[in-house]
Amino acid sequence: MHPSNKWNLSWLLLMAWRDSRRNRSRLLLFVSSIVLGIAALVAIYSLSDNMRQEVSKQAAALLGAELEISGNREPSPAIQKLLDSIGGQRSEERNFTSMVYFPKTEGSRLVQVRALSGGFPYYGELETVPATAGRSFRNGRQALVDQTLLLQFGAKVGDSVRVGNLVFAIAGELLGAPGQTGVSAAVAPIVYIPLQYLPQTGLMQKGSRINYKFYLQPAKKLNTKAFEEKTVPVIEDEGWNYETVASQREDTNRSLSDLTQFLALVSFIALLLGCIGVASAIHIYVREKIAAIAVLRCLGAQARQAFLIYLLQIIVIGAIGSIIGAVLGTIIQQALPAVLQEFLPFTIDASISWPAIAQGIVLGITISALFALLPLVSIRNISPLNTLRISLQPATLFRDKMKWLVHLLILLFIFGFSWIQLGGWGKALAFTLGVVGAFLVLAGIAALLVWAVRRFFPQSWPYIGRQGLANLFRPNNQTTILIVAIGLGTAFICTLFSIQSLLLNRVQLSASGNQPNTVLFDIQPAQRDQLIALTTAQGLPVQGTVPIVNMRLEGVNDITATRLQQDSTIKMQRWLFSREYRVTFRDSITAAEKITSGKWQGNANAQNGLVPISLEERFAQRNDISVGDTMLFNVQGAMINTVVGSLRSVDWNRIQTNFLVVFPNGVLEAAPQFHVLLTRVPNKEAAARFQQAVVRQFPNISIIDLGLVLSVIDKLLDKVGFVIRFMAGFSIITGLVVLIASVLISKYQRIQESVLLRTLGANRRQILWITALEYFFLGILAALAGIVLSLAGSWLLARYVFETAFTPQWSSLLLVALAISGLTVLIGMFNSRAVLSRPPLEILREEV
């Protein structure tokens, strides 16, 4: 069949098949770089499908009822009337944070107490040991205690726990509740008690922060449309919240979508790394095929036909690699639910997702073809003359418009993929620019390092060292591609470690020196002096007591809650009028505050009808509130007209009481209030003694122990870090696969060089050292490039996101650099063993 018919598919396939016979292993090696990226994406897509299916099946069990109505104050007559009108079954829950005390071990801990009545949950069960305890604990003065809490304090079923003034028998271990995750249980363990005993605990006092929840199971299926039209406005007008099975499904899907989108983007970066490896490998492959392509041109084949022959090879091999990746991703998917279980409110049954597999295969073929186009377009410039002059003079980017088009297609593809994942062009553009910027920065670092090696080449080094270093800028070197691929994966891991250390150090610094590390709150006015005496008797300093008054915001200038809901153009947050504000009053600012606008007034002017207050500046900016604006507050029925007299910047890192709103003295002294006390406890033993004394004498007072907070944060960050490291590991491993592929491919480029060295008298040991040094330099340069990028990223995050000082973890970074360079040397030596162990003549015969 004559090649003159340039679109003859059968002839093109036949030629692609024949040409690939001697190179199939190398072609498979090219696309091995994308296998892990496809595997990660298929695993994430499959997980996303499985989670959507589980949410559809378990949305009702996640909520526990058909409808939930909640608020942070006692139900008004309007809410009570609404609850009565719905009918059906109803359960009530009141939850709050409080200290609990285990008499057996004399341990105490801040927990989330849930006082429950009725048959909740109506869907699903409270998972307990024994299984019957989830229902039977309501029949007497019994409690369900979170399993981790029992393990922490060495308690078991049958022991007792004290909540407030009452002692409850532990009826069972709580393993799970509707909507509960492992992370939430670690942060705030749950203790269930029957609602009928709540008044006797003495924890429902004036100023106590109690959330009210009503779970409703209507006799008839909820009419969503009628509910939204008639009931929702009443709920919102009263400042309450609601949740239905449909909204729970939507909210859960949205939350899980955020998680899977992030993981998919991390996986996509791993795929992009692999594709850069493909482009680099295909570039070398095409250079080796110049003679064959030139012969085809002499026989009458057109440039487009030669181009299509090799493009077909890549598409077919890309499909094979994508299928392998999809199979591997389906296997990985079986492990992902276990990895993410701490963050999920339900158990996932992993099942094969054929749509996810199809997506992965199509994506793999598309992206491998796109990146292969970069070197393949050069085939168009190979003429028959190349049979005599074996050299390829590729057109530069500025001369070859086709390369401009390919780069544009790649950028559009990345933008399109991120747009689908993130659901907005702004975020997609930011992600695309971020990825391109990271690649350009790493490529620039690679170019700079190579230039520096060439420019400041150490002529005085021994021959072996000079030869190994010179290989970094030899023709067909892999320096840039390896620094980009391995460097980006290294940057991910190092940035993660830096941010984790940054968050922990931020909290630890706030508790250093003489700053308070223990906060006691919910102190009633009559208890204040007694608690100060108890603290002093324990030998602990009292570093301040602060009064707190609860109030609600009714209006800002002429804007009310109703107008805010109706006018979407108002630049205020929707929750501005529905939340409860906890404010204080004093005559001076603290060391953590600084006036940024207006003038501080510490005492109210009795002759002025408006009380001057101070707002936290970011809160004011987010809600478009300025100095001079008026605000109307409701303090349990008493209206107070105020004017914004000043704005403050607040250092929220300090362990002390910081407030959005501060009143002057002379206004709120007679208002219902509670107090907060701050102290510093020197060690765990003193903390335990102090907490036990407080809980025994003042059971309503809650204590925040910063040491416990640090341990919880550390565990939480470890869990989050493990998930991110698990996914970022695909980038590292992909970089190593690219390294292996690049070493194998470059091995063919260096065969003649090695043979020449052997012929000139170099022994195997010398070539071994030259090879080892080359790969050591490659590994250390790649690690340094990734570390430089991670340092820059971590500093930006510390400066502009967390607003704290950044201290590099040099020891961890050094270990990463040594590990990457050592691994690179091992891989390089392993793949170069054939050149080192065989006679030069045997290798030359193979080449011929």
C-alpha positions in Angstrom: 0.0 0.0 0.0 1.6 3.2 -1.1 2.1 5.9 1.5 0.9 8.7 -0.9 -2.5 8.5 0.7 -1.5 10.5 3.8 -4.7 9.7 5.7 -4.6 5.9 5.1 -5.2 4.7 8.7 -4.4 1.0 8.0 -1.0 1.9 6.5 -0.2 4.3 9.3 -1.1 1.6 11.9 1.0 -1.0 10.1 4.1 1.4 10.0 3.6 2.3 13.7 3.5 -1.4 14.5 6.6 -2.3 12.5 8.6 0.6 13.8 7.7 -0.2 17.4 8.9 -3.8 17.3 12.4 -3.0 18.5 11.2 -0.3 20.9 8.1 -1.5 22.7 9.8 -1.9 26.0 11.1 1.7 25.8 7.7 3.0 24.7 6.1 1.3 27.7 8.8 2.9 29.8 7.8 6.3 28.5 4.2 6.1 29.7 5.1 4.4 33.0 5.6 7.9 34.2 1.8 8.6 34.0 0.7 5.3 35.5 0.8 6.6 39.1 -0.9 9.9 38.2 -3.8 8.0 36.5 -3.9 5.6 39.4 -4.2 8.4 42.0 -7.0 10.1 39.9 -8.9 6.9 39.4 -8.7 6.1 43.1 -10.0 9.6 44.0 -12.7 9.6 41.4 -13.8 6.2 42.6 -13.8 7.3 46.2 -15.9 10.3 45.3 -18.4 8.2 43.5 -18.6 5.8 46.5 -19.0 8.7 48.9 -21.8 10.2 46.9 -23.6 6.8 46.9 -23.1 6.5 50.6 -24.4 10.0 51.3 -27.5 9.3 49.3 -28.1 6.1 51.3 -27.1 7.4 54.7 -28.1 11.1 54.7 -31.0 10.4 57.0 -28.8 8.4 59.4 -26.2 11.2 59.4 -28.9 13.6 60.6 -30.8 11.0 62.7 -34.2 12.5 62.0 -36.3 14.0 59.2 -35.8 17.5 60.5 -33.5 19.3 63.0 -34.2 22.8 64.4 -31.5 24.3 66.6 -30.6 27.6 68.3 -28.4 28.9 71.1 -31.2 30.3 73.3 -34.3 29.0 74.8 -37.1 28.5 72.3 -39.4 31.5 72.0 -43.2 31.1 71.9 -43.0 31.4 68.1 -40.5 28.5 67.9 -42.5 26.4 70.4 -45.7 27.0 68.4 -43.9 25.9 65.2 -42.6 22.7 66.9 -46.1 21.8 68.1 -47.5 22.4 64.6 -45.2 19.9 62.9 -46.5 17.0 65.0 -45.2 13.5 64.9 -42.4 12.3 67.1 -40.0 14.7 68.7 -36.8 14.5 70.7 -34.9 17.3 72.5 -31.2 17.7 73.0 -29.3 20.4 75.0 -25.6 20.3 74.4 -22.8 22.4 76.0 -19.1 22.0 77.0 -18.4 21.1 80.6 -15.9 19.4 82.8 -16.6 15.8 83.7 -14.9 14.0 86.6 -14.1 10.3 87.0 -14.1 9.4 90.7 -12.3 6.1 90.2 -9.1 7.6 88.8 -9.7 11.3 89.9 -9.3 12.4 86.3 -11.2 15.3 84.7 -11.6 16.5 81.1 -13.5 19.1 79.1 -16.1 17.4 77.0 -19.3 18.0 75.0 -22.3 17.0 77.2 -25.4 16.1 75.3 -28.6 15.9 77.4 -31.1 13.9 75.4 -34.8 12.9 75.6 -37.1 11.1 73.2 -36.4 8.4 70.7 -33.6 10.0 68.8 -32.1 8.8 66.5 -35.0 7.8 64.3 -32.6 6.8 61.6 -29.5 4.8 62.5 -28.4 4.1 66.0 -26.1 5.3 68.7 -23.3 2.8 68.3 -22.4 1.5 71.8 -20.9 -1.4 73.7 -23.0 -3.1 74.8 -25.3 -2.5 71.9 -28.4 -2.0 74.0 -26.9 0.9 76.0 -27.8 3.4 73.3 -31.5 3.0 74.3 -31.3 1.8 77.9 -29.3 4.7 79.3 -32.3 6.9 79.1 -34.2 4.8 81.7 -32.2 5.9 84.7 -29.3 8.1 85.9 -26.9 6.6 83.4 -24.5 8.0 80.8 -22.9 7.0 77.5 -19.2 8.0 77.5 -17.0 8.3 74.4 -14.7 5.2 74.1 -11.5 7.3 73.8 -12.4 9.1 77.0 -12.8 5.8 78.9 -9.5 4.6 77.6 -7.8 7.9 78.5 -8.9 7.7 82.2 -8.9 4.0 82.7 -12.7 3.8 83.2 -15.1 1.1 82.0 -18.8 0.2 81.9 -20.2 0.1 85.4 -17.9 2.8 86.8 -19.2 6.3 87.4 -18.7 9.8 85.9 -19.7 13.1 87.6 -21.4 15.7 85.4 -21.9 18.9 87.4 -23.5 18.0 90.8 -24.7 14.5 89.7 -22.9 11.2 89.5 -24.0 9.0 86.6 -23.3 5.3 86.1 -21.5 4.5 82.9 -24.0 2.4 80.9 -21.9 2.0 77.8 -19.0 3.0 75.6 -20.0 5.4 72.8 -18.5 4.3 69.5 -20.4 6.6 67.1 -23.2 9.1 66.9 -25.1 10.6 63.8 -22.7 12.8 62.0 -19.7 12.2 64.3 -16.2 11.7 62.9 -13.0 10.4 64.5 -11.5 13.9 64.4 -14.5 15.5 66.1 -14.4 12.9 68.8 -10.7 13.6 69.5 -11.3 17.4 69.7 -14.5 17.2 71.8 -15.4 13.7 73.3 -19.1 13.2 73.8 -21.0 12.3 77.0 -24.7 11.5 76.7 -27.0 11.9 79.7 -30.8 11.8 80.0 -32.3 15.3 79.7 -34.5 14.8 82.7 -31.5 15.0 85.0 -29.9 18.1 83.5 -31.5 20.6 86.0 -30.1 18.6 88.9 -26.5 18.9 87.5 -26.6 22.6 88.3 -25.0 23.4 84.9 -28.0 25.4 83.6 -27.2 28.7 85.2 -27.6 32.3 83.9 -24.9 33.0 81.4 -24.3 29.3 80.6 -23.8 28.6 76.9 -26.3 26.0 76.0 -27.4 24.9 72.5 -30.9 23.7 72.0 -31.8 21.1 69.4 -35.1 19.5 68.5 -35.2 16.4 66.3 -38.5 15.9 64.6 -40.0 12.9 62.8 -43.3 14.1 61.2 -46.1 11.6 60.8 -46.2 12.5 57.1 -43.2 13.0 54.7 -41.9 16.5 55.0 -43.2 18.7 52.2 -40.0 20.5 51.3 -41.6 23.3 49.2 -44.2 24.2 51.9 -41.6 23.9 54.6 -39.3 26.4 52.9 -42.2 28.8 52.1 -44.0 28.8 55.5 -41.7 27.4 58.2 -38.1 28.6 57.2 -39.0 32.3 57.4 -40.2 31.8 61.0 -37.0 29.9 62.0 -34.7 32.5 60.4 -36.6 35.5 61.9 -36.1 33.9 65.4 -32.4 33.5 64.7 -32.6 29.7 64.7 -31.2 27.2 62.3 -32.7 24.1 60.6 -31.4 21.0 58.8 -33.4 18.5 56.7 -32.4 15.2 55.2 -32.1 17.0 51.8 -30.0 19.9 53.1 -27.9 17.4 55.1 -27.2 15.4 51.9 -26.3 18.6 50.1 -24.0 19.9 52.9 -22.3 16.6 53.3 -21.7 16.2 49.5 -20.3 19.8 49.4 -17.9 19.1 52.3 -16.8 15.8 50.8 -16.5 17.4 47.4 -14.0 19.9 48.8 -11.9 17.1 50.2 -11.9 15.1 47.0 -11.3 18.2 44.8 -8.2 18.9 46.8 -6.9 15.3 46.6 -7.8 15.2 42.9 -5.7 18.4 42.3 -2.7 16.8 44.2 -3.1 13.7 42.0 -3.3 15.8 38.9 0.0 17.5 39.7 1.5 14.0 40.0 0.1 13.2 36.5 1.6 16.5 35.1 5.0 15.5 36.5 4.7 12.2 34.7 3.7 13.9 31.5 6.8 16.1 31.6 8.8 12.9 31.9 6.9 11.6 28.9 7.8 14.7 26.9 11.4 14.5 27.9 11.6 10.8 27.0 9.8 11.2 23.7 12.3 14.0 22.8 15.2 11.7 23.1 13.3 8.9 21.4 12.6 11.2 18.4 16.2 12.2 18.1 17.2 8.5 17.8 14.5 8.0 15.1 15.8 10.8 12.8 17.5 8.4 10.5 14.4 6.1 10.2 12.1 9.1 9.6 14.5 10.5 7.0 14.4 7.1 5.1 10.6 7.2 5.2 10.7 10.7 3.7 13.1 9.4 0.9 10.6 6.6 0.2 7.8 9.2 -0.4 6.2 9.5 3.0 5.1 13.0 3.9 6.1 14.8 7.1 2.5 14.6 8.4 2.5 10.8 7.8 5.7 10.4 9.8 4.3 12.6 12.5 1.1 10.5 12.7 3.0 7.2 12.8 4.7 8.2 16.0 1.7 9.9 17.4 -0.3 6.7 17.0 2.5 4.8 18.9 2.1 7.2 21.8 -1.7 7.1 21.8 -1.7 3.3 21.9 1.0 3.0 24.5 -0.7 5.9 26.4 -3.9 3.8 26.4 -2.1 0.8 27.8 -0.4 2.9 30.5 -3.8 4.5 31.4 -5.5 1.0 31.7 -2.7 -0.1 33.9 -3.1 3.0 36.0 -6.8 2.6 36.2 -6.4 -1.0 37.5 -3.8 0.2 40.0 -6.1 3.1 41.0 -9.0 0.7 41.6 -6.7 -1.4 43.9 -5.6 1.8 45.8 -9.2 2.8 46.1 -9.8 -0.2 48.5 -7.3 1.4 50.9 -8.4 5.0 50.7 -11.5 4.7 53.0 -9.3 3.4 55.8 -6.9 6.3 55.2 -9.7 8.9 55.3 -12.0 7.2 57.9 -11.1 9.7 60.6 -12.6 12.5 58.5 -15.7 10.8 57.4 -19.0 10.6 59.3 -19.9 7.2 57.8 -18.3 4.0 56.7 -17.6 3.6 53.0 -18.0 0.3 51.1 -15.5 0.5 48.3 -16.8 -0.7 45.0 -15.6 -0.5 41.4 -16.6 2.8 39.7 -16.7 2.3 36.0 -17.3 6.0 35.2 -14.1 6.8 37.2 -12.1 4.2 35.3 -13.4 5.5 32.0 -12.5 9.1 33.1 -9.0 8.0 34.0 -8.3 6.2 30.8 -9.6 9.1 28.6 -7.7 11.6 30.7 -4.5 9.5 30.4 -4.7 9.1 26.7 -5.4 12.8 26.2 -2.7 14.2 28.4 0.0 11.8 27.2 -0.8 12.7 23.6 -0.8 16.4 24.5 2.6 16.3 26.1 4.0 14.0 23.5 3.1 16.6 20.9 5.8 19.0 22.2 8.7 16.9 20.8 6.7 15.2 18.1 6.0 18.4 16.2 9.7 18.5 15.4 9.2 15.5 13.1 7.6 17.9 10.6 11.0 19.5 10.1 12.9 16.3 9.2 13.7 16.2 5.6 15.1 13.4 3.3 18.5 15.2 3.5 18.8 14.0 7.1 19.8 10.5 5.7 23.1 12.2 4.8 23.3 14.8 7.5 22.2 13.1 10.7 21.3 16.1 12.8 18.1 17.7 13.8 17.9 21.4 14.0 14.7 21.9 15.8 12.8 25.1 15.2 12.8 27.4 18.2 9.6 28.2 20.0 9.5 31.6 18.4 9.9 30.2 14.9 7.6 27.2 15.1 4.0 28.4 15.5 2.9 24.8 16.1 4.8 24.6 19.3 3.0 27.8 20.5 -0.3 26.1 19.7 0.7 22.9 21.7 1.7 25.0 24.7 -1.6 26.8 24.5 -3.5 23.5 24.3 -1.7 22.2 27.4 -2.5 25.4 29.4 -6.1 25.2 28.3 -6.3 21.6 29.3 -4.9 22.3 32.8 -7.3 25.3 33.1 -10.3 23.2 32.0 -9.5 20.3 34.3 -9.1 22.6 37.3 -12.3 24.5 36.3 -14.2 21.3 36.4 -12.7 20.4 39.8 -13.0 23.8 41.4 -16.2 25.0 39.8 -15.1 28.6 39.1 -12.8 30.3 36.6 -11.1 32.4 39.3 -9.9 29.5 41.3 -9.1 27.5 38.2 -6.9 30.4 36.9 -5.2 30.7 40.2 -4.4 26.9 40.3 -3.2 27.0 36.7 -0.9 30.0 37.3 0.3 28.3 40.5 1.2 25.1 38.7 2.8 26.9 35.8 4.7 29.2 38.2 5.9 26.2 40.3 7.2 24.5 37.1 8.8 27.7 35.8 10.5 28.4 39.2 11.9 24.9 39.4 13.0 25.0 35.8 14.7 28.3 36.5 16.4 26.9 39.6 17.6 24.0 37.5 18.9 26.3 34.8 20.6 28.5 37.4 22.2 25.5 39.1 23.5 24.1 35.8 24.8 27.6 34.8 26.6 27.9 38.1 28.2 24.4 37.7 29.4 25.3 34.2 30.5 28.8 35.2 32.3 27.9 38.4 33.5 24.5 37.3 36.1 23.2 39.8 39.1 22.6 37.6 41.2 21.5 40.6 39.0 18.5 41.4 40.2 15.0 40.6 39.2 13.6 37.2 36.4 11.4 38.5 34.8 14.3 40.4 35.1 16.6 37.4 33.6 14.0 35.0 30.7 13.3 37.3 29.9 17.0 37.7 30.3 17.7 33.9 27.7 15.1 33.1 25.1 17.5 34.6 25.3 19.7 31.5 26.4 17.2 28.9 24.2 16.9 25.7 20.9 15.0 26.3 21.3 15.5 30.1 18.3 14.9 32.3 19.1 17.6 34.9 16.1 19.9 34.3 13.5 17.2 34.0 14.6 15.5 37.2 14.9 18.7 39.2 11.4 19.7 38.1 9.8 16.3 38.7 11.5 15.3 42.0 11.8 18.9 43.2 8.0 19.5 43.1 7.3 16.3 45.0 10.0 17.2 47.6 8.5 20.7 47.8 5.1 19.2 48.7 6.5 17.1 51.5 8.7 19.8 53.0 6.0 22.4 52.9 3.6 20.0 54.7 6.2 19.4 57.5 6.9 23.2 57.7 3.2 24.1 58.1 2.6 21.4 60.6 5.5 22.6 62.7 4.4 26.2 62.1 0.9 25.6 63.5 2.2 23.7 66.6 4.9 26.3 67.3 2.3 29.0 67.0 0.3 27.5 69.8 3.4 26.6 71.8 4.8 30.2 71.6 1.5 31.5 72.8 2.0 29.5 76.0 5.7 30.3 76.5 7.2 32.5 79.1 4.8 33.7 81.8 1.7 33.7 79.5 -1.4 31.9 80.9 -1.8 28.3 79.8 -5.1 27.5 81.6 -8.4 29.3 81.1 -11.5 28.8 83.4 -14.8 30.1 82.1 -18.6 30.0 83.0 -17.7 31.5 86.4 -20.7 33.0 88.1 -20.3 36.4 89.8 -20.9 34.8 93.2 -18.1 32.3 92.6 -15.4 34.7 91.4 -13.8 35.5 94.8 -14.0 31.9 96.0 -12.3 30.7 92.8 -9.6 33.3 93.1 -9.0 32.1 96.7 -8.8 28.4 95.6 -6.4 29.3 92.8 -4.1 31.2 95.2 -4.3 28.3 97.7 -3.0 26.0 95.0 0.0 28.2 94.6 -1.0 29.4 91.2 -1.0 33.0 89.9 -4.3 34.8 89.0 -3.4 36.5 85.7 -6.7 38.3 85.3 -10.4 37.9 85.5 -12.6 39.1 82.7 -16.4 39.7 82.8 -18.4 38.5 79.7 -21.9 39.6 78.8 -24.0 37.8 76.1 -25.9 40.0 73.7 -27.4 40.1 70.2 -27.0 42.7 67.5 -30.3 44.2 66.3 -29.1 46.8 63.8 -26.1 48.6 62.1 -27.0 52.2 61.1 -30.4 51.6 59.4 -29.7 47.9 58.4 -31.6 45.2 60.2 -31.7 41.4 59.8 -34.7 41.6 57.6 -33.2 44.1 55.2 -29.9 42.1 55.1 -31.8 39.0 54.1 -33.7 40.9 51.4 -30.9 42.9 49.9 -28.0 40.8 48.6 -26.0 44.0 47.6 -25.3 44.8 51.3 -21.6 43.9 52.0 -22.3 42.2 55.3 -22.0 38.6 56.4 -25.3 36.7 56.6 -24.8 35.6 60.2 -24.1 39.1 61.5 -27.5 39.4 63.2 -28.2 35.8 64.0 -25.1 35.0 66.2 -24.7 35.7 69.9 -22.0 38.1 70.8 -19.9 37.7 73.9 -18.4 41.0 74.9 -16.5 42.5 77.8 -16.1 46.0 79.3 -12.9 47.6 80.6 -11.1 51.0 80.7 -8.0 50.1 78.8 -6.7 47.9 75.9 -4.5 44.9 76.5 -1.0 44.0 75.3 -2.5 41.9 72.5 -4.4 44.9 71.1 -3.5 48.1 69.1 -5.8 50.9 68.1 -5.7 51.3 64.3 -8.5 53.8 63.7 -10.5 56.2 65.8 -9.9 56.9 69.5 -10.2 54.5 72.5 -12.6 55.6 75.2 -12.5 53.5 78.4 -15.3 55.2 80.3 -18.8 55.9 79.0 -19.9 59.5 78.7 -23.1 59.7 80.7 -24.2 62.9 78.8 -24.0 61.2 75.4 -26.9 59.1 74.2 -24.5 56.7 72.3 -22.1 54.4 74.1 -18.6 54.4 72.4 -17.4 50.8 71.6 -14.4 49.3 70.0 -14.5 46.7 67.2 -11.9 44.2 66.0 -10.7 45.7 62.6 -11.1 42.6 60.4 -14.6 41.9 61.7 -15.4 45.6 60.9 -13.9 45.4 57.4 -15.7 42.1 56.5 -19.0 43.8 57.4 -18.3 47.2 56.0 -18.5 48.9 59.4 -16.4 52.1 60.0 -15.7 54.5 62.9 -18.8 56.6 63.5 -21.3 54.0 62.5 -24.1 53.2 65.0 -24.9 49.7 66.3 -28.0 48.6 68.4 -27.4 45.7 70.8 -30.0 43.7 72.7 -28.9 42.6 76.2 -31.6 40.2 77.2 -34.3 42.7 76.3 -32.5 45.9 77.2 -31.6 47.9 74.1 -28.2 49.8 74.1 -27.4 52.3 71.3 -23.7 52.4 70.5 -21.3 54.2 68.2 -18.1 52.7 66.8 -15.4 54.8 68.5 -12.3 52.8 67.5 -11.0 49.8 65.6 -8.4 47.4 67.1 -6.0 44.9 65.7 -5.9 41.8 67.9 -3.2 39.2 68.3 -5.4 36.1 68.4 -2.3 33.9 68.9 -2.1 34.9 72.6 -3.8 32.6 75.1 -6.0 35.2 76.6 -9.6 36.5 76.3 -9.8 38.5 73.0 -13.1 40.0 71.8 -14.7 41.3 68.7 -16.6 44.0 70.6 -15.4 45.8 73.8 -17.6 48.2 75.8 -16.3 50.9 78.1 -16.8 50.9 81.9 -20.0 52.3 83.2 -22.5 50.5 81.0 -22.7 46.7 81.5 -21.7 46.3 85.2 -25.3 45.5 86.1 -26.0 43.2 83.1 -26.2 39.4 83.6 -22.7 38.1 83.1 -20.2 35.4 83.9 -16.4 35.6 84.3 -13.2 34.1 82.9 -10.1 33.5 84.9 -6.6 33.0 83.5 -3.7 31.3 85.3 -0.5 29.5 84.6 0.0 25.9 85.7 3.7 24.8 85.8 3.2 21.0 85.0 0.8 18.2 84.4 0.7 17.1 88.0 -0.3 20.6 89.2 -2.8 20.9 86.4 -4.5 17.6 87.5 -4.6 18.7 91.2 -6.1 22.1 90.3 -8.7 20.7 87.9 -9.8 18.1 90.5 -10.2 20.8 93.1 -12.2 23.1 90.8 -14.5 20.3 89.5 -15.2 19.1 93.1 -16.0 22.6 94.4 -17.4 24.3 91.3 -18.8 21.6 88.9 -20.3 24.2 86.5 -16.9 25.8 85.7 -15.1 24.6 82.6 -11.4 24.5 82.1 -9.3 24.7 79.0 -5.9 23.1 79.5 -3.5 24.3 76.8 -1.3 21.2 77.2 -4.3 19.0 76.3 -5.1 21.4 73.4 -1.6 21.0 72.1 -1.8 17.2 72.2 -5.1 17.3 70.4 -3.8 19.7 67.7 -0.7 17.5 67.3 -2.8 14.4 66.7 -5.2 16.2 64.4 -2.3 17.6 62.3 -0.7 14.2 62.2 -3.9 12.8 60.8 -4.4 15.6 58.3 -0.7 15.4 57.4 -0.9 11.6 56.8 -3.7 12.1 54.3 -1.8 14.8 52.5 1.5 12.9 52.6 -0.3 9.9 51.3 -1.4 11.8 48.2 1.7 13.9 47.9 3.6 10.6 48.0 2.3 10.0 44.5 4.2 13.1 43.3 7.4 11.8 44.9 7.0 8.3 43.6 6.1 9.7 40.1 9.3 11.8 40.2 11.3 8.7 41.1 9.6 6.8 38.2 10.5 9.6 35.9 14.0 9.3 37.3 14.2 5.6 36.6 12.8 6.1 33.1 15.2 9.0 32.4 18.2 7.0 33.7 17.2 4.0 31.5 16.8 6.2 28.5 19.9 8.3 29.1 21.8 5.0 29.6 21.6 4.5 25.8 22.9 8.0 25.3 25.9 7.3 27.5 26.8 3.9 26.2 29.3 5.2 23.6 30.8 7.5 26.2 31.3 4.6 28.7 32.7 2.4 26.0 35.2 5.1 25.0 36.2 5.5 28.7 36.7 1.8 29.0 38.6 1.7 25.8 40.9 4.5 27.0 41.8 2.5 30.1 39.2 3.5 32.7 38.3 0.6 34.9 34.9 -0.3 36.2 35.5 1.3 39.6 36.3 4.6 38.1 33.2 4.5 35.9 31.2 3.4 38.9 32.3 6.5 40.9 31.7 8.8 37.9 28.1 7.4 37.7 27.5 7.6 41.4 28.7 11.2 41.6 26.5 12.2 38.7 23.4 10.8 40.3 24.4 12.2 43.7 24.6 15.7 42.2 21.3 15.2 40.4 19.6 14.0 43.6 21.0 16.8 45.8 20.2 19.5 43.2 16.6 18.2 42.9 16.2 18.1 46.7 17.7 21.6 47.0 15.3 22.9 44.3 12.3 21.4 46.1 13.5 22.7 49.5 14.0 26.2 48.1 10.5 26.2 46.7 9.0 24.9 50.0 10.9 27.5 52.0 9.5 30.3 49.9 5.9 28.8 50.0 6.1 28.2 53.8 7.4 31.7 54.4 4.5 33.2 52.3 1.9 31.1 54.2 3.4 32.0 57.6 3.6 35.7 56.7 0.3 36.3 54.9 -2.0 33.4 56.0 -1.0 32.5 59.6 0.6 35.9 60.3 3.4 34.5 62.4 7.2 34.1 62.2 8.5 31.2 60.1 11.4 29.2 61.5 12.7 26.5 59.0 13.1 23.0 60.3 16.7 22.6 59.1 17.2 19.1 60.5 14.2 17.7 58.7 15.1 19.5 55.5 18.6 18.1 55.7 17.3 14.5 56.2 15.0 15.0 53.1 17.9 16.2 51.0 20.1 13.3 52.0 17.3 10.7 51.5 16.5 12.0 48.0 20.1 12.1 46.9 20.8 8.7 48.3 17.7 7.2 46.6 18.7 8.8 43.3 22.2 7.3 43.6 20.8 3.8 44.3 18.4 4.0 41.3 21.1 5.4 39.0 23.6 2.7 40.0 21.0 -0.1 39.7 20.0 1.0 36.2 23.6 1.5 35.0 24.8 -1.9 36.1 24.6 -3.3 32.5 27.1 -0.7 31.2 29.5 -1.3 34.1 29.5 -5.1 34.1 29.8 -6.0 30.5 32.8 -5.8 28.1 32.9 -2.9 25.7 32.9 -5.1 22.6 29.7 -6.8 23.6 27.9 -3.5 24.0 29.2 -2.2 20.7 27.9 -5.4 18.9 24.4 -4.8 20.5 24.5 -1.2 19.2 25.3 -2.3 15.7 
